Amino acid sequence: MPRTADETRRLRPDDLDAVTRIDRGLTGASRRGYFQKRLAAARRDPPRHLQFGIDSEDGLVGYVLARVLAGEYGRDEESVLLEAIGVAPGQAGRGLGTQLLSALEGEMRRRGIAVLETSIEWRDHVLVRFFARHGFSKAPRHVLACPVAQADVL
């Protein structure tokens, strides 16, 4: 059966190579191990993982990986952490990122989950603009980091 252009679907374990290829094209490095672990976690615990891809005639051209959080950071309600999103180089500007977010948000609405969060490098202006266009704003909670080697331990 031929594929419909730009079809959104659940990610499968056999998408690992395509997801890794797209991510490498975006970041310049292979994060195969990371994606392998995320896809495996989704197989072990499907209700906690929301992972979608978009197919075109050329195969997978975009992905989004997210995880349902429950009780983290002292919260009572569930939320979703968007872990990774990517659209194949050369496919930008076609609305595929928006389509992926729509699939994720649709599943969240179906489950009654109201909060979607992610973290980004503040210097990644492309992602900052993308998320701002889709209603994201700075959260009241901020991530802090301290290199252990430089920590001032009393």
C-alpha positions as CSV (number, residue, x, y, z in Angstrom):
1,M,0.0,0.0,0.0
2,P,1.5,3.4,-1.0
3,R,2.1,5.9,1.8
4,T,0.2,9.1,2.0
5,A,2.5,12.2,1.8
6,D,3.4,13.7,5.2
7,E,1.5,11.0,7.2
8,T,1.9,11.3,11.0
9,R,2.2,8.0,12.9
10,R,3.6,6.5,16.1
11,L,7.4,5.9,16.0
12,R,8.5,2.2,15.8
13,P,11.8,0.5,16.8
14,D,12.8,0.2,13.2
15,D,12.8,4.1,12.9
16,L,16.1,4.3,14.9
17,D,18.3,4.6,11.8
18,A,16.1,7.3,10.2
19,V,15.8,9.3,13.5
20,T,19.5,9.1,14.0
21,R,20.2,10.2,10.5
22,I,17.9,13.2,10.8
23,D,19.3,14.2,14.1
24,R,22.9,13.9,12.9
25,G,22.0,16.2,10.0
26,L,20.7,18.8,12.4
27,T,23.3,18.5,15.2
28,G,26.4,17.3,13.3
29,A,26.9,14.4,15.8
30,S,25.4,11.0,16.3
31,R,23.2,10.5,19.3
32,R,22.2,7.0,18.3
33,G,22.7,5.6,21.9
34,Y,20.3,8.3,23.2
35,F,17.6,7.5,20.7
36,Q,18.1,3.8,21.1
37,K,17.4,4.2,24.8
38,R,14.3,6.4,24.3
39,L,12.8,4.1,21.7
40,A,13.5,1.0,24.0
41,A,11.9,2.8,27.0
42,A,8.8,3.4,24.9
43,R,8.6,-0.3,24.1
44,R,8.9,-1.2,27.8
45,D,6.4,1.5,29.0
46,P,4.2,2.7,26.1
47,P,1.7,4.8,28.2
48,R,4.6,7.1,29.5
49,H,6.1,7.8,26.0
50,L,4.5,9.8,23.3
51,Q,6.6,9.4,20.1
52,F,5.5,10.4,16.6
53,G,7.0,10.5,13.2
54,I,6.1,11.9,9.8
55,D,6.5,9.8,6.7
56,S,6.7,11.2,3.2
57,E,7.4,9.3,-0.1
58,D,11.1,9.3,0.9
59,G,10.5,7.7,4.4
60,L,10.7,9.3,7.8
61,V,11.2,13.1,7.6
62,G,10.5,14.2,11.1
63,Y,10.1,12.9,14.7
64,V,9.1,14.0,18.1
65,L,9.8,12.2,21.4
66,A,8.1,13.1,24.6
67,R,7.6,11.5,28.0
68,V,4.7,11.8,30.5
69,L,5.9,13.0,33.9
70,A,4.0,12.2,37.1
71,G,5.1,13.5,40.4
72,E,8.4,15.0,39.3
73,Y,9.5,18.3,40.8
74,G,6.8,17.9,43.5
75,R,3.9,18.2,41.2
76,D,0.6,16.3,41.6
77,E,-0.6,16.6,38.0
78,E,0.8,14.9,35.0
79,S,2.8,16.9,32.4
80,V,4.7,16.0,29.3
81,L,8.3,16.7,28.7
82,L,9.2,17.2,25.0
83,E,12.6,15.5,24.8
84,A,13.5,15.8,21.1
85,I,12.0,17.1,17.9
86,G,13.6,17.1,14.5
87,V,12.7,17.6,10.8
88,A,15.1,16.4,8.1
89,P,17.4,19.0,6.7
90,G,15.9,20.2,3.4
91,Q,12.3,19.7,4.7
92,A,12.2,22.8,6.9
93,G,9.4,25.4,6.2
94,R,6.8,22.8,5.2
95,G,5.0,22.8,8.5
96,L,6.3,19.4,9.6
97,G,7.4,20.6,13.0
98,T,3.9,22.1,13.6
99,Q,2.3,18.8,12.4
100,L,4.5,16.9,15.0
101,L,3.5,19.2,17.8
102,S,-0.1,18.9,16.8
103,A,0.0,15.1,17.0
104,L,1.7,15.4,20.5
105,E,-0.8,18.0,21.7
106,G,-3.7,15.9,20.4
107,E,-2.6,12.9,22.4
108,M,-2.2,15.1,25.4
109,R,-5.7,16.4,25.1
110,R,-7.0,12.9,24.7
111,R,-5.3,11.9,28.0
112,G,-6.3,15.1,29.8
113,I,-2.7,16.4,30.2
114,A,-2.5,20.2,30.1
115,V,1.2,21.1,30.4
116,L,3.9,20.6,27.8
117,E,7.4,21.6,28.7
118,T,10.8,21.4,27.0
119,S,14.3,22.8,27.4
120,I,16.5,24.3,24.7
121,E,19.8,26.0,24.3
122,W,19.0,29.7,24.7
123,R,21.4,30.5,21.8
124,D,19.4,28.2,19.4
125,H,17.4,31.0,17.9
126,V,15.7,28.8,15.3
127,L,14.2,26.6,18.1
128,V,13.5,29.7,20.3
129,R,11.4,31.2,17.4
130,F,9.7,27.9,16.6
131,F,8.6,27.3,20.2
132,A,7.6,30.9,20.7
133,R,5.4,30.7,17.5
134,H,3.7,27.7,19.1
135,G,2.8,29.4,22.4
136,F,5.8,28.4,24.5
137,S,7.2,30.9,26.9
138,K,9.8,31.0,29.7
139,A,8.6,28.9,32.6
140,P,8.7,30.2,36.2
141,R,11.0,27.3,37.1
142,H,14.6,27.5,35.8
143,V,17.2,24.8,35.3
144,L,20.4,25.5,37.2
145,A,23.7,23.7,36.5
146,C,26.9,23.5,38.4
147,P,30.0,21.7,37.1
148,V,31.0,19.5,40.1
149,A,34.7,20.2,39.6
150,Q,33.9,23.9,40.2
151,A,31.4,23.5,43.0
152,D,32.1,25.5,46.1
153,V,31.6,22.8,48.8
154,L,31.5,23.9,52.4
